[in-house]
Amino acid sequence: MENISEASGVTPTPIRPSGPRLDITNAHLLTDKALAQHDAGATALIIDMSEIDFVDSSGIGALVGLRRRLKHGSVTLLNVGGFVATVLSKTKTAPLFEMTST
């Protein structure tokens, strides 16, 4: 994903949530890291989900909240695993994100 750059000149650095869960105990940490990049001028966020094998409503809420915050930007989820992909699909939030694997 090194080729993603923006008009602002800020190249997003992949954010790696502390795994293996993205839930009420750590969703705020993901939000804090992502908003720090956004505040520095990033209009695209990349979140590496490779170590996440569980997500609850707080984790989904954090992801959706970031997407809403970047109204004219993008949120890319890298390496989304089986359970997380299923949750995103069943909650109908998957279309909000670009998803890719590396």
N, C-alpha and C positions, 0 to 999 in steps of 0.2 A: 504494500500500500504506500510505498515511498513516493509514488507519482502523484498523489493527491496534493494539490496545492491550491491556494485560493487567491483571489484578487488582493487580499490583505497581505499576502506574502507569508502567512502563517501556515506551516505544514503541520497537520495534526500528528501527535504522538499517540500510538495506541495506549489506551488505558486498560490496565489489567485488574479487574476486581479481585479482592482477596478471596480465593475460593476455599472450598468447593461449592459454597452456597452463596446466592445473592438473595438475602432475606432481610428481615427487620433489624437484625443485628449489625449489618454492614452496608445496607443500601445507601445510607447517608454518606458513607465514605466515597462511594462511586460518584454520587452527586457532587460532592465537594471537589473531587479531582476534575471532573468534567467541567464544572462551572469555572474553575481556575483557568482551564484552557480557553473556555469561551470568553472570559473576562480579559484574557491576554490577546483576544482578537480572532480566535478560531471560529470559523463558521461551519466547520465540519468536525464531527467527533468520530473516533474509531474506538470501539470497545471490544477488546479481545476476550471472548467468552470461553476460550479453550479449557480453562480450569474449572468452569462452573458446570456442575451437574444437577443443581437444584435451584429453582427460583420460586419465590412465593409472591403474594400480591404486593408486598412492599418493594420487592425487586422489580416487578413489572411496573409498578407505579413510578419508581425512580427512572426507569428507561423511558416511559411515556412522558414523564415530566421533562426530561431532557429534550425529547423530540419536540415538545410544545415550546420549550424555551428557544430552540433554534428554528423559529418559524420559517426562515428563508435559507436554512442550512440543511445539513444532513447528519444522520446518525447511522453509522455502519457497524453492524455486529459481525465480528469475525469468529469463525469456528464454533458456531452454535451447535451444541450436542443434542442428542435425541430427546431427552425429557424436556429440556428448555425449549427446543423447537416445537414440541407437542404443546406445551403450555402457551407459547406465543400464538400458535395456530388456533387452539381452542378458545383463547380469549380474544381472537380476531385482532390482535395487535401486531402480528407479523408484517402486514403491509405498510406499517408506519416506518419500517427500517429497511435499509439496504442490508442484505446478508450475503456474506461471501466466506470462502475458506482460503487459507493460505497454503 
